[in-house]
Amino acid sequence: MLPTGPGDRRGLFRFQENPFMSTTVDTALLEAKEAERTKTVADALTILRDANKKHPNNDKVEFEMARMLEKAKSWNQALVHYQRIAQRHEKMPPDVALGSARSLLGLKKFDKAEQLFTALKEKAPNREKEVRLGLATLARHKKDFKAAEEHVKAVLKADPNSMAARHELAEIILAADPKDTKGQAQQILEKNIDREDLHGDSLDRWMVFMKESKRDKYLKEKLEGWTQKYPKRVEFLFGYGLACNRAGEITIARPTLQKALELLPNNGKILYELGLVERVAGNIELSQQLIGKALEQRWDFPAGLRTFGVDHKYAYGDEQFKRVNRAAANLSDMPPEDQVQMHFALGKAFDDVGELDASFAHYAIGGSKKRKLENYNEKNNARLFGLLQKLLNKDLFDKNTQRGFEDETPTFILGMPRSGTSLMEQILSAHPDIFGAGELKLMTSVLENIQVGQARLRMGDVEAAFPYDQNAGYEDRGKAYVERLRRLAPAGRDYKRIVDKMPGNFNFVGLIHLILPNAKIIHSRRHPVETCLSCYRIHFAEGHQWTYNQRELGRYYKRYWNLMKHWRESLPGVMYEARYEDNVADVEGSAKNLISYLGLPWDDNCLNFYNVDRPVKTASASQVRKPIYTTSTNRWRKYEKYLGPLLEEIGDLVEEYERELESPAVNPA
């Protein structure tokens, strides 16, 4: 989220005044303060950096710069400047110690932060409020929630309106009860947010909590309401634009973020998010320009470096290659999330210049760190695959008498991520009778709590399309899905087919057939190692936790392979099998077969798919804007020596798939 400061306002600590201080310094400090007031933190930093060069040992300038970097959550840089000030003093000034302690908290260096906060508790009794909040955060991370709450309540007793204290209280509640079963944390956060002088960190935490709780609809509605209630608050515009972009609604996200940028020009986070919007829209050159501008504001922004690198071909001596490596010098001091971004950025950079040993070392380390940050229960995943095969078998399909919704509009492209689903959707979307809706998260909510035989299936923490106590049948569920699907297509066009290309729908082939018996289902297949290698080297924005370890990735792929075999045997003729290698070898022939399967007349526009102006919200956003290139097949051999664990898991499937490639794909007539 946009940097809005640590909550409570803090004045400069009182250094001994220098009567000979240059008026240039006074002017710089005043200008920086004004920039901070108007929330142009990047401009404030530019002013202060210039003043620091001219007056390198001026405590006030350096302190303001450290404080501003802290606001921007550039913890490591802030700490460097705080330490430089401390070195010039026999005793560390209290404000410098507080800033250093907060920066150490941001870097998750809890032991060092605790030493500073504990010392300040005795030496700076007049800063009790800030010290107690720091100690509360430390206690929370130690899971000593009672001590954490005592610190916060002491602050709130002294200052009942402290938004920083209320925010910390919400964090404590969420740490103790991640689902916030009583709704206390949500209420506290929203109290901090729904106001003109909102607390930025509370908005950040609230958005994360809503996303974790799968309450995307509520999140968007609240943010939309706040943008209308507080039209000049850029934080709400940014949050709403970000939420819309995550939901794939770029026609709303783009103008919302552009308005935010008008209110807060040159803000790196807004520029970056706009860059992501343009990337999804297929405007890769504009996307690179926007992300490049974001990196001008903060050259070592890890997510920006990684994303920019996706569409940049690195070379030795290249300024971008130098920048990534220069940023990596501080890698160990970065927060864990940023470390992951940096490792994937470095993996791509070293891959481009041919240093494959270094490249795969970074992919392995980045993947390992990512796995530690996100929960993934492989046993539960394997149990789900087994349950689907057990419940949804040929006997159930043969004996089913319940009607589904007999509509021919839905078309599903599914399979493993990175198997060619985006390319296939792009080809189909070039047809005038087909609308590509992208990767939709509709199916899980429609299928939630569905009755299959004697069992009810739960999809997890999702926003269900139906109340749990409503026994919605197959037809009702199919109708609900189609109604939601049609709302996504542009008004005024009667599309005969609307494509949902969520790869993970491969889990639900049997259920899709039950609720939508006339839907077209296309299974996109690609060489097992090419698919897994591409997954392994991608930093996914969310989910796909099984991609970050080669053995887990291989075992997941094997479960996918066996499930698709089960669907083939249980529902013969229901799926159309489309192989990526066939698409590459014969674009026109493969495209004509696909269009024929959908029951539509051929259109030559399908061969110009790379010119289609439509959003592509996947890691393939830039690839589908180019004509098909044959170098995307059989390139895994170049990396074979790094893929030992993966090959041990799926070696037999590789041999089977390569034998299949020698024969034409078998598809329904």
C-alpha positions as CSV (number, residue, x, y, z in Angstrom):
1,M,0.0,0.0,0.0
2,L,1.0,3.6,-0.3
3,P,3.4,4.7,2.5
4,T,1.3,6.8,4.9
5,G,3.6,6.9,7.9
6,P,3.8,5.0,11.2
7,G,0.5,6.3,12.5
8,D,1.3,8.9,15.2
9,R,3.2,12.0,14.2
10,R,6.7,12.4,15.6
11,G,8.8,15.5,15.7
12,L,12.5,15.8,15.1
13,F,14.7,15.0,18.1
14,R,16.5,18.0,19.5
15,F,20.1,18.0,18.3
16,Q,22.2,20.9,19.4
17,E,21.4,23.7,17.1
18,N,24.2,24.8,14.7
19,P,23.9,28.7,14.4
20,F,25.9,28.5,11.2
21,M,23.6,26.0,9.5
22,S,23.1,26.9,5.9
23,T,19.8,28.3,4.8
24,T,20.0,25.8,2.0
25,V,19.5,23.1,4.6
26,D,16.6,25.0,6.1
27,T,15.0,25.3,2.7
28,A,15.6,21.6,1.9
29,L,14.0,20.5,5.2
30,L,11.0,22.8,4.6
31,E,10.5,21.5,1.1
32,A,10.8,17.9,2.2
33,K,8.2,18.5,4.9
34,E,5.8,20.0,2.3
35,A,6.4,17.0,0.0
36,E,5.7,14.7,3.0
37,R,2.5,16.6,3.7
38,T,1.3,16.1,0.2
39,K,2.4,12.5,0.4
40,T,5.0,12.8,-2.4
41,V,7.6,10.8,-0.4
42,A,9.7,10.1,-3.5
43,D,10.0,13.9,-4.1
44,A,10.9,14.4,-0.4
45,L,13.7,11.8,-0.7
46,T,15.1,13.4,-3.8
47,I,15.3,16.8,-2.0
48,L,16.9,15.2,1.1
49,R,19.4,13.1,-0.9
50,D,20.5,16.3,-2.7
51,A,20.8,18.1,0.6
52,N,22.7,15.2,2.1
53,K,25.3,15.3,-0.8
54,K,25.9,19.0,-0.2
55,H,25.9,18.7,3.6
56,P,27.0,15.1,4.2
57,N,27.3,15.2,8.0
58,N,24.2,17.2,8.8
59,D,22.2,15.2,11.4
60,K,18.8,16.8,10.7
61,V,19.0,16.2,7.0
62,E,20.1,12.6,7.4
63,F,17.5,12.0,10.1
64,E,14.7,13.3,7.9
65,M,16.0,11.0,5.1
66,A,16.0,8.0,7.4
67,R,12.5,8.8,8.6
68,M,11.3,9.2,5.0
69,L,12.8,5.9,4.0
70,E,11.1,4.3,7.0
71,K,7.8,5.6,5.8
72,A,8.5,4.1,2.4
73,K,9.3,0.8,4.2
74,S,12.8,0.8,2.9
75,W,13.9,-0.6,6.2
76,N,17.5,-1.4,5.3
77,Q,18.3,2.0,3.8
78,A,16.6,3.8,6.7
79,L,18.7,1.8,9.2
80,V,22.0,2.7,7.4
81,H,21.2,6.4,7.8
82,Y,20.1,6.0,11.4
83,Q,23.4,4.2,12.2
84,R,25.4,6.9,10.4
85,I,23.9,9.5,12.7
86,A,24.6,7.3,15.8
87,Q,28.2,7.0,14.9
88,R,28.6,10.8,15.1
89,H,27.3,10.9,18.7
90,E,28.8,9.5,21.9
91,K,25.3,8.5,23.0
92,M,22.6,7.5,20.5
93,P,19.9,10.1,20.5
94,P,16.5,8.6,21.5
95,D,14.8,9.4,18.2
96,V,17.6,7.7,16.3
97,A,17.3,4.7,18.6
98,L,13.6,4.5,18.0
99,G,14.0,4.8,14.3
100,S,16.7,2.1,14.3
101,A,14.5,-0.2,16.4
102,R,11.5,0.2,14.1
103,S,13.7,-0.4,11.1
104,L,15.0,-3.6,12.7
105,L,11.4,-4.7,13.4
106,G,10.7,-4.1,9.7
107,L,13.6,-6.3,8.8
108,K,12.4,-8.9,11.3
109,K,15.7,-8.7,13.3
110,F,13.8,-9.1,16.5
111,D,16.7,-9.7,18.9
112,K,18.5,-6.5,18.0
113,A,15.2,-4.5,18.0
114,E,14.4,-5.8,21.5
115,Q,17.8,-4.6,22.8
116,L,17.1,-1.1,21.6
117,F,13.5,-0.9,22.8
118,T,14.4,-2.3,26.2
119,A,17.2,0.2,26.6
120,L,14.9,3.0,25.6
121,K,12.3,1.9,28.2
122,E,14.7,3.0,30.9
123,K,16.6,5.9,29.2
124,A,13.7,7.6,27.4
125,P,10.7,7.5,29.7
126,N,9.1,10.4,27.8
127,R,8.9,8.1,24.7
128,E,6.9,5.4,26.6
129,K,4.1,5.2,24.0
130,E,6.5,4.4,21.0
131,V,8.6,2.0,23.1
132,R,5.5,0.1,24.4
133,L,4.2,-0.3,20.8
134,G,7.6,-1.7,19.8
135,L,7.6,-4.1,22.7
136,A,4.0,-5.1,21.9
137,T,5.1,-6.0,18.4
138,L,8.0,-8.0,19.7
139,A,5.8,-9.9,22.2
140,R,3.3,-10.7,19.4
141,H,6.0,-12.3,17.3
142,K,7.0,-14.4,20.3
143,K,3.3,-15.4,20.6
144,D,3.2,-13.8,24.1
145,F,-0.2,-12.3,23.4
146,K,-0.9,-11.4,27.0
147,A,2.2,-9.3,27.3
148,A,1.6,-7.7,23.9
149,E,-2.0,-6.8,24.8
150,E,-0.9,-5.3,28.2
151,H,1.5,-3.0,26.3
152,V,-1.1,-1.9,23.8
153,K,-3.8,-1.3,26.5
154,A,-1.4,0.9,28.5
155,V,-0.9,3.1,25.4
156,L,-4.6,3.2,24.7
157,K,-5.3,4.2,28.3
158,A,-2.9,7.2,27.9
159,D,-4.1,8.0,24.3
160,P,-7.5,6.4,23.5
161,N,-7.3,7.7,19.9
162,S,-4.0,6.2,19.0
163,M,-4.5,4.6,15.7
164,A,-1.1,2.9,15.9
165,A,-2.1,1.2,19.1
166,R,-5.5,0.1,17.7
167,H,-3.7,-1.3,14.7
168,E,-1.3,-3.3,16.9
169,L,-4.2,-4.6,18.9
170,A,-5.8,-5.9,15.7
171,E,-2.5,-7.5,14.8
172,I,-2.4,-9.2,18.2
173,I,-6.0,-10.5,17.8
174,L,-5.2,-11.9,14.3
175,A,-2.0,-13.5,15.4
176,A,-3.9,-15.3,18.2
177,D,-7.0,-16.0,16.1
178,P,-6.1,-15.9,12.3
179,K,-9.7,-16.3,11.3
180,D,-10.9,-13.5,13.7
181,T,-13.8,-15.6,14.7
182,K,-15.4,-12.8,16.7
183,G,-14.8,-10.1,14.1
184,Q,-12.9,-7.9,16.6
185,A,-9.8,-7.3,14.5
186,Q,-11.9,-6.5,11.4
187,Q,-13.9,-4.0,13.4
188,I,-10.8,-2.3,14.8
189,L,-9.1,-2.1,11.4
190,E,-12.2,-0.7,9.7
191,K,-12.4,2.0,12.5
192,N,-8.9,3.0,11.6
193,I,-9.7,3.0,7.9
194,D,-13.1,4.6,7.5
195,R,-11.9,8.2,8.2
196,E,-10.3,11.1,6.3
197,D,-7.0,10.6,8.1
198,L,-6.9,6.8,7.7
199,H,-4.2,4.6,9.0
200,G,-2.4,3.2,6.0
201,D,-1.0,0.1,7.7
202,S,-4.5,-0.8,8.9
203,L,-5.7,-0.6,5.3
204,D,-2.9,-2.8,4.2
205,R,-3.6,-5.4,6.9
206,W,-7.4,-5.3,6.3
207,M,-6.9,-6.0,2.6
208,V,-4.6,-8.9,3.3
209,F,-7.1,-10.3,5.9
210,M,-10.0,-10.0,3.5
211,K,-8.0,-11.8,0.8
212,E,-7.0,-14.6,3.2
213,S,-10.6,-14.9,4.2
214,K,-11.7,-15.2,0.6
215,R,-13.9,-12.1,0.9
216,D,-13.0,-10.5,-2.4
217,K,-16.5,-9.3,-3.1
218,Y,-16.8,-7.6,0.3
219,L,-13.3,-6.1,-0.1
220,K,-14.1,-4.5,-3.5
221,E,-17.5,-3.2,-2.4
222,K,-16.0,-1.5,0.7
223,L,-13.1,0.0,-1.2
224,E,-15.4,1.3,-3.9
225,G,-17.6,2.9,-1.2
226,W,-14.6,4.5,0.4
227,T,-13.4,5.9,-2.9
228,Q,-16.7,7.7,-3.2
229,K,-16.8,8.8,0.4
230,Y,-13.2,10.1,0.4
231,P,-12.5,10.9,-3.3
232,K,-9.3,12.7,-2.5
233,R,-7.7,10.0,-0.5
234,V,-5.3,8.3,-2.8
235,E,-4.9,5.2,-0.6
236,F,-8.5,4.2,-1.2
237,L,-8.1,4.7,-5.0
238,F,-4.9,2.7,-5.0
239,G,-6.5,-0.1,-3.0
240,Y,-9.6,-0.3,-5.2
241,G,-7.5,-0.2,-8.3
242,L,-5.3,-3.0,-7.0
243,A,-8.3,-5.1,-6.0
244,C,-9.9,-4.7,-9.4
245,N,-6.7,-5.6,-11.2
246,R,-6.3,-8.7,-9.1
247,A,-9.9,-9.6,-10.1
248,G,-9.1,-9.1,-13.7
249,E,-11.3,-6.0,-14.1
250,I,-8.7,-3.8,-15.8
251,T,-11.4,-1.6,-17.4
252,I,-12.0,-0.4,-13.8
253,A,-8.5,-0.8,-12.5
254,R,-6.8,1.4,-15.1
255,P,-8.8,4.7,-14.7
256,T,-8.9,4.2,-10.9
257,L,-5.1,3.9,-10.7
258,Q,-4.7,6.8,-13.2
259,K,-6.7,9.0,-11.0
260,A,-4.6,8.0,-8.0
261,L,-1.5,8.9,-10.0
262,E,-2.9,12.3,-10.9
263,L,-3.3,13.0,-7.1
264,L,0.1,11.6,-6.3
265,P,2.4,11.9,-9.3
266,N,5.6,9.8,-9.6
267,N,4.5,7.4,-6.8
268,G,6.4,4.2,-7.3
269,K,3.8,1.9,-6.1
270,I,1.0,3.4,-8.2
271,L,3.4,3.3,-11.3
272,Y,4.2,-0.3,-10.6
273,E,0.6,-1.4,-10.3
274,L,-0.4,0.6,-13.5
275,G,2.5,-1.2,-15.2
276,L,0.9,-4.6,-14.2
277,V,-2.4,-3.4,-15.6
278,E,-0.8,-2.5,-18.9
279,R,1.0,-5.8,-18.9
280,V,-2.2,-7.7,-18.6
281,A,-3.7,-5.6,-21.3
282,G,-0.9,-6.6,-23.6
283,N,0.8,-3.1,-23.7
284,I,4.2,-4.6,-22.8
285,E,6.2,-1.6,-24.0
286,L,4.1,0.8,-21.9
287,S,4.2,-1.6,-19.0
288,Q,8.0,-1.6,-19.1
289,Q,8.1,2.2,-19.2
290,L,5.8,2.5,-16.1
291,I,7.7,-0.2,-14.1
292,G,10.9,1.5,-15.2
293,K,9.6,4.8,-13.8
294,A,8.7,3.0,-10.6
295,L,12.3,1.8,-10.4
296,E,13.5,5.3,-10.8
297,Q,11.8,6.1,-7.5
298,R,13.2,3.1,-5.8
299,W,15.9,1.3,-8.0
300,D,16.1,-1.7,-5.7
301,F,12.4,-2.5,-5.5
302,P,12.4,-6.3,-5.6
303,A,9.0,-6.9,-7.2
304,G,9.7,-4.2,-9.8
305,L,13.1,-5.7,-10.7
306,R,11.6,-9.2,-11.1
307,T,8.6,-8.1,-13.2
308,F,10.7,-5.8,-15.4
309,G,13.1,-8.6,-16.0
310,V,10.4,-10.9,-17.3
311,D,10.4,-9.0,-20.6
312,H,14.0,-7.8,-20.6
313,K,16.8,-9.8,-22.2
314,Y,19.7,-9.4,-19.9
315,A,23.3,-9.2,-21.1
316,Y,26.7,-8.7,-19.5
317,G,27.4,-4.9,-19.2
318,D,23.7,-4.2,-19.4
319,E,22.6,-1.5,-16.9
320,Q,19.6,-3.6,-15.9
321,F,21.9,-6.6,-15.2
322,K,24.1,-4.4,-13.1
323,R,21.1,-3.0,-11.2
324,V,19.8,-6.4,-10.2
325,N,23.2,-7.5,-9.0
326,R,23.7,-4.3,-7.1
327,A,20.3,-4.7,-5.4
328,A,21.3,-8.3,-4.5
329,A,24.1,-6.9,-2.3
330,N,21.5,-6.2,0.4
331,L,19.6,-9.4,-0.2
332,S,20.2,-10.8,3.3
333,D,18.8,-7.6,5.0
334,M,15.6,-7.6,3.0
335,P,12.3,-8.9,4.4
336,P,11.6,-12.5,3.4
337,E,9.0,-11.6,0.8
338,D,11.5,-9.3,-1.0
339,Q,14.2,-11.9,-0.8
340,V,12.0,-14.3,-2.7
341,Q,11.3,-11.7,-5.4
342,M,15.1,-11.0,-5.7
343,H,16.0,-14.7,-6.1
344,F,13.6,-15.1,-8.9
345,A,14.8,-11.8,-10.5
346,L,18.4,-13.1,-10.3
347,G,17.4,-16.5,-11.6
348,K,16.1,-14.9,-14.8
349,A,19.0,-12.6,-15.1
350,F,21.7,-15.3,-14.8
351,D,19.6,-17.6,-17.1
352,D,19.7,-14.9,-19.8
353,V,23.5,-14.6,-19.7
354,G,24.1,-18.3,-19.6
355,E,25.2,-18.7,-16.0
356,L,22.9,-21.7,-15.4
357,D,24.6,-22.9,-12.2
358,A,23.9,-19.5,-10.6
359,S,20.4,-19.3,-12.1
360,F,19.2,-22.6,-10.8
361,A,20.8,-21.9,-7.4
362,H,18.6,-18.8,-7.1
363,Y,15.5,-20.6,-8.3
364,A,16.1,-23.3,-5.7
365,I,16.7,-20.8,-2.8
366,G,13.9,-18.5,-3.9
367,G,11.5,-21.5,-4.1
368,S,12.6,-22.8,-0.7
369,K,12.0,-19.4,0.9
370,K,8.7,-19.0,-0.8
371,R,7.5,-22.4,0.6
372,K,8.4,-21.3,4.1
373,L,6.1,-18.2,3.7
374,E,3.1,-20.1,2.4
375,N,1.2,-23.1,3.8
376,Y,1.0,-26.2,1.6
377,N,-0.2,-29.5,2.9
378,E,0.8,-32.1,0.3
379,K,-1.1,-34.9,2.2
380,N,-4.4,-32.9,2.0
381,N,-3.7,-32.2,-1.7
382,A,-3.2,-35.9,-2.4
383,R,-6.3,-36.8,-0.4
384,L,-8.4,-34.4,-2.6
385,F,-7.2,-36.0,-5.8
386,G,-8.0,-39.4,-4.4
387,L,-11.4,-38.3,-3.2
388,L,-12.4,-36.9,-6.6
389,Q,-11.5,-40.2,-8.3
390,K,-13.3,-42.2,-5.7
391,L,-16.6,-40.2,-5.7
392,L,-16.8,-39.2,-9.4
393,N,-16.4,-42.5,-11.1
394,K,-17.9,-44.1,-14.3
395,D,-20.7,-45.8,-12.3
396,L,-21.9,-42.5,-10.9
397,F,-21.9,-40.8,-14.3
398,D,-23.7,-43.8,-15.9
399,K,-26.4,-43.8,-13.2
400,N,-26.9,-40.0,-12.9
401,T,-30.5,-38.9,-13.6
402,Q,-30.2,-35.3,-12.4
403,R,-30.3,-32.7,-15.1
404,G,-27.6,-30.1,-15.5
405,F,-28.1,-26.7,-17.2
406,E,-28.0,-27.4,-20.9
407,D,-26.3,-24.3,-22.2
408,E,-23.6,-24.4,-24.9
409,T,-22.0,-21.1,-24.1
410,P,-19.3,-22.2,-21.5
411,T,-16.0,-23.4,-22.9
412,F,-13.3,-24.5,-20.5
413,I,-9.6,-24.6,-21.3
414,L,-7.9,-26.5,-18.5
415,G,-4.7,-28.4,-17.6
416,M,-1.5,-27.7,-15.8
417,P,-0.3,-24.1,-15.5
418,R,2.2,-23.2,-18.3
419,S,0.9,-25.9,-20.6
420,G,-0.3,-23.6,-23.3
421,T,-3.7,-22.6,-22.0
422,S,-3.2,-18.9,-22.6
423,L,-2.0,-19.4,-26.1
424,M,-5.1,-21.5,-26.9
425,E,-7.4,-18.9,-25.4
426,Q,-5.7,-16.2,-27.4
427,I,-6.3,-18.1,-30.6
428,L,-9.9,-18.8,-29.9
429,S,-10.5,-15.2,-28.8
430,A,-9.5,-14.0,-32.2
431,H,-12.8,-15.6,-33.5
432,P,-15.7,-13.1,-33.6
433,D,-18.1,-15.5,-32.0
434,I,-15.8,-16.3,-29.0
435,F,-15.0,-14.2,-25.9
436,G,-12.0,-15.1,-23.8
437,A,-12.9,-14.2,-20.2
438,G,-9.5,-15.3,-18.8
439,E,-8.7,-17.2,-15.6
440,L,-12.0,-17.1,-13.6
441,K,-12.5,-18.1,-10.0
442,L,-16.2,-18.8,-10.4
443,M,-16.3,-22.6,-10.5
444,T,-15.2,-23.2,-6.9
445,S,-17.9,-20.9,-5.5
446,V,-20.6,-22.5,-7.8
447,L,-19.5,-26.0,-6.8
448,E,-19.2,-25.3,-3.0
449,N,-21.2,-27.8,-0.9
450,I,-22.4,-29.8,-3.9
451,Q,-24.0,-33.1,-3.3
452,V,-22.3,-36.0,-5.1
453,G,-23.9,-39.4,-4.3
454,Q,-24.1,-39.5,-0.5
455,A,-21.3,-37.0,0.0
456,R,-21.1,-33.2,0.0
457,L,-17.9,-31.6,-1.4
458,R,-16.3,-28.6,0.3
459,M,-14.0,-26.5,-1.8
460,G,-12.4,-24.7,1.1
461,D,-12.8,-21.1,2.4
462,V,-14.6,-19.7,-0.7
463,E,-17.5,-17.3,-1.2
464,A,-20.2,-19.8,-2.0
465,A,-22.7,-19.0,-4.7
466,F,-25.4,-20.7,-2.6
467,P,-26.0,-20.8,1.2
468,Y,-24.9,-24.0,2.8
469,D,-28.4,-24.9,3.8
470,Q,-29.7,-24.7,0.3
471,N,-29.7,-28.0,-1.6
472,A,-28.9,-26.4,-4.9
473,G,-29.0,-29.1,-7.7
474,Y,-26.9,-29.5,-10.8
475,E,-29.1,-27.4,-13.0
476,D,-29.3,-24.5,-10.5
477,R,-25.5,-24.5,-10.2
478,G,-25.0,-24.6,-13.9
479,K,-27.4,-21.8,-14.5
480,A,-25.7,-19.6,-11.8
481,Y,-22.3,-20.2,-13.4
482,V,-23.6,-19.2,-16.9
483,E,-25.3,-16.1,-15.6
484,R,-22.1,-14.9,-14.0
485,L,-20.1,-15.9,-17.1
486,R,-22.2,-13.9,-19.5
487,R,-22.0,-10.8,-17.3
488,L,-18.2,-10.7,-18.0
489,A,-18.6,-10.4,-21.8
490,P,-19.0,-7.0,-23.4
491,A,-22.6,-5.8,-23.7
492,G,-24.2,-5.7,-27.1
493,R,-22.4,-8.9,-28.4
494,D,-24.0,-12.3,-28.7
495,Y,-21.0,-14.5,-28.2
496,K,-21.7,-18.2,-28.9
497,R,-18.8,-19.4,-26.7
498,I,-17.3,-17.7,-23.6
499,V,-14.0,-19.2,-22.5
500,D,-13.0,-19.8,-18.9
501,K,-9.3,-20.8,-19.0
502,M,-8.6,-21.4,-15.3
503,P,-6.1,-24.3,-15.5
504,G,-7.0,-25.6,-12.1
505,N,-10.5,-26.5,-13.3
506,F,-8.9,-29.8,-14.4
507,N,-9.9,-31.0,-10.9
508,F,-13.5,-30.5,-11.7
509,V,-14.0,-32.0,-15.1
510,G,-16.5,-34.5,-13.8
511,L,-18.4,-31.9,-11.8
512,I,-18.4,-29.5,-14.7
513,H,-20.0,-32.2,-16.9
514,L,-22.7,-32.8,-14.3
515,I,-23.8,-29.2,-14.0
516,L,-23.1,-28.2,-17.6
517,P,-23.4,-31.3,-19.8
518,N,-23.2,-29.3,-23.1
519,A,-20.1,-27.3,-22.1
520,K,-17.0,-27.7,-24.3
521,I,-13.9,-28.9,-22.3
522,I,-10.5,-28.5,-23.8
523,H,-7.6,-30.2,-22.1
524,S,-4.3,-28.4,-22.9
525,R,-1.3,-30.7,-22.7
526,R,2.4,-30.1,-23.0
527,H,5.6,-32.1,-22.5
528,P,5.8,-32.9,-18.7
529,V,9.3,-31.5,-18.2
530,E,8.6,-28.4,-20.2
531,T,5.5,-27.7,-18.2
532,C,7.1,-28.4,-14.8
533,L,10.3,-26.4,-15.7
534,S,8.3,-23.4,-16.7
535,C,6.3,-23.6,-13.4
536,Y,9.4,-24.0,-11.4
537,R,11.0,-20.8,-12.8
538,I,7.9,-18.6,-12.3
539,H,7.1,-16.6,-9.2
540,F,3.3,-16.9,-9.0
541,A,1.4,-14.0,-7.5
542,E,-0.7,-16.4,-5.5
543,G,-1.3,-20.1,-4.9
544,H,0.7,-22.8,-6.8
545,Q,2.7,-23.6,-3.6
546,W,3.6,-27.0,-5.1
547,T,5.8,-25.4,-7.8
548,Y,8.6,-24.2,-5.6
549,N,10.2,-27.6,-4.8
550,Q,11.1,-30.0,-7.6
551,R,9.9,-33.2,-5.8
552,E,6.6,-31.7,-4.7
553,L,6.1,-30.3,-8.2
554,G,6.8,-33.8,-9.8
555,R,4.4,-35.5,-7.4
556,Y,1.7,-32.9,-8.1
557,Y,2.2,-33.4,-11.8
558,K,1.8,-37.2,-11.4
559,R,-1.4,-36.7,-9.5
560,Y,-2.7,-34.4,-12.2
561,W,-1.7,-36.9,-14.9
562,N,-3.6,-39.8,-13.1
563,L,-6.7,-37.6,-12.5
564,M,-6.9,-36.7,-16.2
565,K,-6.5,-40.4,-17.1
566,H,-9.4,-41.0,-14.7
567,W,-11.6,-38.4,-16.5
568,R,-10.7,-39.9,-19.8
569,E,-11.8,-43.4,-18.8
570,S,-14.9,-42.3,-16.8
571,L,-16.2,-39.8,-19.3
572,P,-15.0,-41.0,-22.7
573,G,-15.3,-38.3,-25.5
574,V,-16.1,-35.5,-23.1
575,M,-12.7,-33.7,-23.3
576,Y,-10.9,-32.4,-26.4
577,E,-7.2,-33.1,-26.1
578,A,-5.0,-30.3,-27.5
579,R,-1.2,-30.8,-27.4
580,Y,1.0,-27.7,-27.3
581,E,3.5,-29.4,-29.6
582,D,0.8,-29.9,-32.2
583,N,-0.2,-26.2,-31.9
584,V,3.4,-25.1,-32.5
585,A,4.1,-27.5,-35.4
586,D,0.8,-26.8,-37.3
587,V,-0.8,-23.6,-36.1
588,E,-3.5,-23.4,-38.8
589,G,-4.4,-27.1,-38.7
590,S,-4.7,-27.2,-34.9
591,A,-6.7,-24.0,-34.8
592,K,-9.2,-25.3,-37.4
593,N,-9.6,-28.5,-35.4
594,L,-10.4,-26.5,-32.3
595,I,-12.9,-24.2,-34.0
596,S,-14.6,-27.3,-35.5
597,Y,-14.8,-28.9,-32.1
598,L,-16.6,-25.8,-30.8
599,G,-19.1,-26.1,-33.7
600,L,-18.2,-22.7,-35.3
601,P,-17.3,-21.7,-38.8
602,W,-13.6,-21.1,-39.5
603,D,-12.4,-17.5,-39.4
604,D,-8.9,-16.4,-40.6
605,N,-8.5,-14.0,-37.7
606,C,-7.6,-17.0,-35.6
607,L,-4.2,-17.0,-37.3
608,N,-3.5,-13.4,-36.2
609,F,-4.2,-14.2,-32.5
610,Y,-1.2,-12.2,-31.4
611,N,-2.9,-8.9,-32.5
612,V,-6.0,-9.5,-30.4
613,D,-6.6,-6.6,-27.9
614,R,-7.7,-8.3,-24.8
615,P,-6.4,-8.8,-21.2
616,V,-4.2,-11.8,-20.4
617,K,-3.8,-12.1,-16.7
618,T,-1.2,-14.8,-16.5
619,A,2.6,-15.3,-16.6
620,S,2.2,-15.7,-20.4
621,A,1.0,-12.1,-20.9
622,S,3.8,-11.1,-23.2
623,Q,4.3,-14.5,-24.9
624,V,0.8,-14.6,-26.4
625,R,1.4,-11.2,-28.1
626,K,3.9,-12.8,-30.4
627,P,3.6,-15.3,-33.2
628,I,4.3,-18.9,-32.1
629,Y,8.0,-19.8,-31.9
630,T,9.3,-23.4,-32.1
631,T,12.0,-22.7,-29.6
632,S,9.4,-23.2,-26.9
633,T,9.5,-27.0,-27.4
634,N,12.2,-29.4,-26.3
635,R,14.3,-26.7,-24.6
636,W,14.4,-28.5,-21.3
637,R,17.4,-30.6,-22.4
638,K,19.5,-27.5,-21.9
639,Y,18.6,-27.6,-18.1
640,E,18.5,-31.4,-17.7
641,K,21.4,-31.7,-15.3
642,Y,19.6,-29.3,-12.8
643,L,16.3,-31.3,-12.9
644,G,17.4,-34.6,-11.2
645,P,14.7,-34.6,-8.4
646,L,11.9,-33.7,-10.9
647,L,13.0,-36.4,-13.4
648,E,13.1,-39.0,-10.7
649,E,9.4,-38.3,-9.9
650,I,8.1,-38.1,-13.5
651,G,10.6,-40.0,-15.6
652,D,8.1,-42.7,-16.6
653,L,5.5,-40.0,-17.6
654,V,8.1,-38.3,-19.8
655,E,8.7,-41.5,-21.7
656,E,4.9,-42.2,-22.1
657,Y,4.2,-38.6,-23.3
658,E,7.1,-38.7,-25.9
659,R,5.7,-42.0,-27.2
660,E,2.2,-40.3,-27.5
661,L,3.7,-37.5,-29.5
662,E,4.5,-39.9,-32.3
663,S,0.7,-40.5,-32.8
664,P,-2.1,-38.1,-33.6
665,A,-4.2,-37.0,-30.6
666,V,-7.4,-38.9,-30.2
667,N,-10.4,-36.5,-29.9
668,P,-14.2,-36.7,-30.0
669,A,-15.6,-36.5,-33.5
